[in-house]
Amino acid sequence: MNCETVSCERDLQNLLARNHAYANGKNTPVAHLYATAATSRFDIENIFGIYLTRPTYAWMALWMAVTNRAVLRKRHLTYYTPQEGDSIGSIGVGGTDLSLEQLLCDQAFLYLFEPDALPKTETDFFPDTSAEEAQKELLARGYSWNQIERRDQTRRTLMPPQDQQPSTIGLDAWQVVCVGVPQLVPSMSVVLRGNLIDSLRGRIKVQSSLPDRGYLIS
């Protein structure tokens, strides 16, 4: 895995502007991503698998990386699309009274995955299929709801059938899930330093409520 360190917004802008890889953001360093059960409020986002942003939306993975996962989940965030000349965008944070200092990490990691390293796309539900229709289609294919243990928690997850071949499913405009894949090794790890993360505070708005599933705003 290649590694790059980014310490200023200019370099971050350049990285995101030229990006063509799928992405995932973490608070901590990892050697690989592994299939897991999410804890989303929306059922279609609880498929057992590995979640990545589409290349155009790597900036959303950036915000997942720099916001503190110990106190926030991705559904606490509303994402505001970067405007012309910008590649970073901004976020709104709802359902919390924590300070900006508590919402951000001291260091974060953006993991990039080249498209040809991912399993072949099986289905792309976006833009024509609703979340409810997508769930029905997966259940008809042999997916089933199960309870599994993760980090001392019982999680409800939509589990692929045992004979599921490695594949990628497009869920919506910005994210895909890789199923039938135990783990994925990133092609690049981008280390985001504290001074860079601190500079992003001005792009965060505290909101009064949690977003619905329309969390991506142009």
Secondary structure, 3 states (H helix, E strand, C coil): CEEEEECCHHHHHHHHHCCCCEEEEECCCCCCEECECCCCCCHHHHECEEEEECHHHHHHHHHHHHECCCCCCHHHEEEECCCCCCCCCEEEECCCCCCHHHHECCCEEEEEECHHHCCCEEEECCCCCCHHHHHHHHHHCCCEEEEEEECCEEEEEEECCCCCCCEEEECCCCEEEEECCCEECCCEEEEECHHHHHHHHHHEEECCCCCCCCCEEC
